[in-house]
Amino acid sequence: MTTTLRWIFFVVFLALGIGIGLYYALVISPVQYVDTTPGTLRVDYRSDYTLMVAEVYKKDQNIDLAARRLAVLGSQPPFEIVAQAIAFGQQYGYSADDLALLQNLAAALQVWQPGSTPQPTGIATGTATVIATATGTNP
């Protein structure tokens, strides 16, 4: 066999192998992402998640908890995450009520200091009070 013919066979079978490999990887068995972190969400889903956090914040007014919920979206400060959601919402036509919820959360996050909200001391204190009250003794 001549050298030229060997090179032609090599290039043809190389291209055939690449083609079959791509077909298998893209059509037969494509990659399926499972159990990924929320930080990998597309910007529209991140904005929807941020809106849900704003809705919950409106009900419970716990800014520390809202900041923790936003922290799962990445390493950015919570205020920046909300600012991105507001920009996305304005660009893609979120309702005025939804934008107001996001702006309310953003305003709270601007003045928020981590750890500034007092946390409950624990369940044991409340339980002891309930038990003492039920038995008629003072704790």
BALOBA-1460 file (C-alpha; in Angstrom, 3 decimals):
// residues 139
<rec num="1" residu="m" x="0.000" y="0.000" z="0.000"/>
<rec num="2" residu="t" x="1.274" y="3.419" z="-0.811"/>
<rec num="3" residu="t" x="1.860" y="6.077" z="1.814"/>
<rec num="4" residu="t" x="-0.788" y="8.371" z="0.317"/>
<rec num="5" residu="l" x="-3.449" y="5.682" z="0.485"/>
<rec num="6" residu="r" x="-2.573" y="4.992" z="4.150"/>
<rec num="7" residu="w" x="-3.028" y="8.689" z="4.977"/>
<rec num="8" residu="i" x="-6.368" y="8.782" z="3.203"/>
<rec num="9" residu="f" x="-7.599" y="5.746" z="5.174"/>
<rec num="10" residu="f" x="-6.289" y="7.291" z="8.393"/>
<rec num="11" residu="v" x="-8.117" y="10.606" z="7.809"/>
<rec num="12" residu="v" x="-11.351" y="8.881" z="6.698"/>
<rec num="13" residu="f" x="-11.471" y="6.570" z="9.714"/>
<rec num="14" residu="l" x="-10.466" y="9.384" z="12.066"/>
<rec num="15" residu="a" x="-13.358" y="11.510" z="10.769"/>
<rec num="16" residu="l" x="-15.691" y="8.511" z="10.968"/>
<rec num="17" residu="g" x="-14.657" y="7.852" z="14.583"/>
<rec num="18" residu="i" x="-15.178" y="11.491" z="15.562"/>
<rec num="19" residu="g" x="-18.563" y="11.515" z="13.837"/>
<rec num="20" residu="i" x="-19.747" y="8.331" z="15.547"/>
<rec num="21" residu="g" x="-18.471" y="9.606" z="18.909"/>
<rec num="22" residu="l" x="-20.317" y="12.910" z="18.541"/>
<rec num="23" residu="y" x="-23.513" y="11.169" z="17.456"/>
<rec num="24" residu="y" x="-23.360" y="8.868" z="20.480"/>
<rec num="25" residu="a" x="-22.603" y="11.711" z="22.916"/>
<rec num="26" residu="l" x="-25.194" y="14.160" z="21.578"/>
<rec num="27" residu="v" x="-28.056" y="11.923" z="20.392"/>
<rec num="28" residu="i" x="-27.897" y="8.470" z="21.939"/>
<rec num="29" residu="s" x="-26.601" y="9.267" z="25.435"/>
<rec num="30" residu="p" x="-26.470" y="13.016" z="26.129"/>
<rec num="31" residu="v" x="-25.304" y="14.376" z="29.490"/>
<rec num="32" residu="q" x="-28.088" y="14.781" z="32.034"/>
<rec num="33" residu="y" x="-27.441" y="17.076" z="34.973"/>
<rec num="34" residu="v" x="-28.924" y="15.807" z="38.231"/>
<rec num="35" residu="d" x="-28.805" y="17.343" z="41.717"/>
<rec num="36" residu="t" x="-26.977" y="20.495" z="40.729"/>
<rec num="37" residu="t" x="-26.644" y="23.496" z="43.010"/>
<rec num="38" residu="p" x="-29.062" y="26.430" z="42.711"/>
<rec num="39" residu="g" x="-26.104" y="28.616" z="41.727"/>
<rec num="40" residu="t" x="-26.059" y="26.909" z="38.335"/>
<rec num="41" residu="l" x="-29.594" y="28.031" z="37.471"/>
<rec num="42" residu="r" x="-30.265" y="30.220" z="34.459"/>
<rec num="43" residu="v" x="-30.857" y="33.890" z="35.196"/>
<rec num="44" residu="d" x="-34.632" y="33.587" z="34.736"/>
<rec num="45" residu="y" x="-34.867" y="30.780" z="37.293"/>
<rec num="46" residu="r" x="-32.534" y="32.649" z="39.655"/>
<rec num="47" residu="s" x="-34.803" y="35.676" z="39.385"/>
<rec num="48" residu="d" x="-37.888" y="33.568" z="40.074"/>
<rec num="49" residu="y" x="-36.197" y="32.050" z="43.123"/>
<rec num="50" residu="t" x="-35.250" y="35.536" z="44.336"/>
<rec num="51" residu="l" x="-38.858" y="36.640" z="43.883"/>
<rec num="52" residu="m" x="-40.014" y="33.680" z="45.982"/>
<rec num="53" residu="v" x="-37.562" y="34.689" z="48.709"/>
<rec num="54" residu="a" x="-38.970" y="38.247" z="48.543"/>
<rec num="55" residu="e" x="-42.503" y="36.895" z="48.934"/>
<rec num="56" residu="v" x="-41.533" y="34.875" z="51.984"/>
<rec num="57" residu="y" x="-39.665" y="37.893" z="53.404"/>
<rec num="58" residu="k" x="-42.824" y="39.969" z="53.072"/>
<rec num="59" residu="k" x="-44.634" y="37.470" z="55.317"/>
<rec num="60" residu="d" x="-42.004" y="36.746" z="57.986"/>
<rec num="61" residu="q" x="-39.811" y="39.909" z="57.874"/>
<rec num="62" residu="n" x="-36.723" y="37.821" z="58.752"/>
<rec num="63" residu="i" x="-33.906" y="39.420" z="56.768"/>
<rec num="64" residu="d" x="-31.252" y="37.008" z="58.072"/>
<rec num="65" residu="l" x="-33.234" y="34.044" z="56.804"/>
<rec num="66" residu="a" x="-33.840" y="35.780" z="53.473"/>
<rec num="67" residu="a" x="-30.103" y="36.437" z="53.115"/>
<rec num="68" residu="r" x="-29.339" y="32.786" z="53.871"/>
<rec num="69" residu="r" x="-31.859" y="31.688" z="51.272"/>
<rec num="70" residu="l" x="-30.235" y="33.964" z="48.705"/>
<rec num="71" residu="a" x="-26.756" y="32.715" z="49.629"/>
<rec num="72" residu="v" x="-27.469" y="29.368" z="47.952"/>
<rec num="73" residu="l" x="-27.454" y="31.181" z="44.602"/>
<rec num="74" residu="g" x="-23.742" y="31.901" z="44.765"/>
<rec num="75" residu="s" x="-20.990" y="33.854" z="46.434"/>
<rec num="76" residu="q" x="-22.322" y="37.291" z="45.512"/>
<rec num="77" residu="p" x="-23.689" y="39.491" z="48.287"/>
<rec num="78" residu="p" x="-27.463" y="39.058" z="48.685"/>
<rec num="79" residu="f" x="-28.133" y="42.653" z="47.651"/>
<rec num="80" residu="e" x="-26.407" y="42.078" z="44.286"/>
<rec num="81" residu="i" x="-28.481" y="38.951" z="43.674"/>
<rec num="82" residu="v" x="-31.677" y="40.930" z="44.294"/>
<rec num="83" residu="a" x="-30.431" y="43.821" z="42.131"/>
<rec num="84" residu="q" x="-29.854" y="41.383" z="39.244"/>
<rec num="85" residu="a" x="-33.355" y="39.983" z="39.730"/>
<rec num="86" residu="i" x="-34.822" y="43.507" z="39.652"/>
<rec num="87" residu="a" x="-32.959" y="44.306" z="36.433"/>
<rec num="88" residu="f" x="-34.147" y="41.039" z="34.877"/>
<rec num="89" residu="g" x="-37.712" y="41.682" z="36.050"/>
<rec num="90" residu="q" x="-37.762" y="45.164" z="34.559"/>
<rec num="91" residu="q" x="-36.362" y="43.891" z="31.275"/>
<rec num="92" residu="y" x="-38.775" y="40.971" z="30.969"/>
<rec num="93" residu="g" x="-41.972" y="42.550" z="32.267"/>
<rec num="94" residu="y" x="-42.451" y="41.397" z="35.841"/>
<rec num="95" residu="s" x="-45.611" y="42.877" z="37.354"/>
<rec num="96" residu="a" x="-45.411" y="46.044" z="39.428"/>
<rec num="97" residu="d" x="-46.292" y="44.035" z="42.552"/>
<rec num="98" residu="d" x="-43.438" y="41.603" z="41.964"/>
<rec num="99" residu="l" x="-40.978" y="44.422" z="41.362"/>
<rec num="100" residu="a" x="-42.184" y="46.130" z="44.544"/>
<rec num="101" residu="l" x="-41.534" y="42.918" z="46.513"/>
<rec num="102" residu="l" x="-38.014" y="42.712" z="45.098"/>
<rec num="103" residu="q" x="-37.362" y="46.396" z="45.806"/>
<rec num="104" residu="n" x="-38.615" y="45.988" z="49.373"/>
<rec num="105" residu="l" x="-36.189" y="43.106" z="49.883"/>
<rec num="106" residu="a" x="-33.359" y="45.095" z="48.284"/>
<rec num="107" residu="a" x="-34.029" y="48.050" z="50.595"/>
<rec num="108" residu="a" x="-33.920" y="45.771" z="53.631"/>
<rec num="109" residu="l" x="-30.679" y="44.174" z="52.440"/>
<rec num="110" residu="q" x="-29.002" y="47.562" z="51.940"/>
<rec num="111" residu="v" x="-29.141" y="48.301" z="55.671"/>
<rec num="112" residu="w" x="-28.827" y="44.685" z="56.824"/>
<rec num="113" residu="q" x="-25.835" y="43.663" z="58.923"/>
<rec num="114" residu="p" x="-25.195" y="39.907" z="59.113"/>
<rec num="115" residu="g" x="-26.202" y="38.536" z="62.491"/>
<rec num="116" residu="s" x="-28.058" y="41.685" z="63.544"/>
<rec num="117" residu="t" x="-31.395" y="39.913" z="64.029"/>
<rec num="118" residu="p" x="-31.529" y="38.089" z="67.393"/>
<rec num="119" residu="q" x="-31.907" y="34.358" z="66.992"/>
<rec num="120" residu="p" x="-34.121" y="32.197" z="69.241"/>
<rec num="121" residu="t" x="-32.218" y="30.775" z="72.207"/>
<rec num="122" residu="g" x="-33.531" y="27.278" z="71.667"/>
<rec num="123" residu="i" x="-36.479" y="25.002" z="72.092"/>
<rec num="124" residu="a" x="-35.568" y="23.940" z="75.637"/>
<rec num="125" residu="t" x="-36.402" y="27.352" z="77.141"/>
<rec num="126" residu="g" x="-39.862" y="27.428" z="75.604"/>
<rec num="127" residu="t" x="-40.500" y="23.829" z="76.556"/>
<rec num="128" residu="a" x="-39.491" y="24.386" z="80.193"/>
<rec num="129" residu="t" x="-41.853" y="27.347" z="80.411"/>
<rec num="130" residu="v" x="-44.738" y="25.351" z="78.979"/>
<rec num="131" residu="i" x="-44.082" y="22.394" z="81.295"/>
<rec num="132" residu="a" x="-43.706" y="24.652" z="84.359"/>
<rec num="133" residu="t" x="-46.914" y="26.492" z="83.511"/>
<rec num="134" residu="a" x="-48.797" y="23.256" z="82.996"/>
<rec num="135" residu="t" x="-47.663" y="21.851" z="86.358"/>
<rec num="136" residu="g" x="-48.254" y="25.130" z="88.224"/>
<rec num="137" residu="t" x="-44.609" y="25.708" z="89.204"/>
<rec num="138" residu="n" x="-42.325" y="28.590" z="88.323"/>
<rec num="139" residu="p" x="-39.176" y="27.748" z="86.415"/>
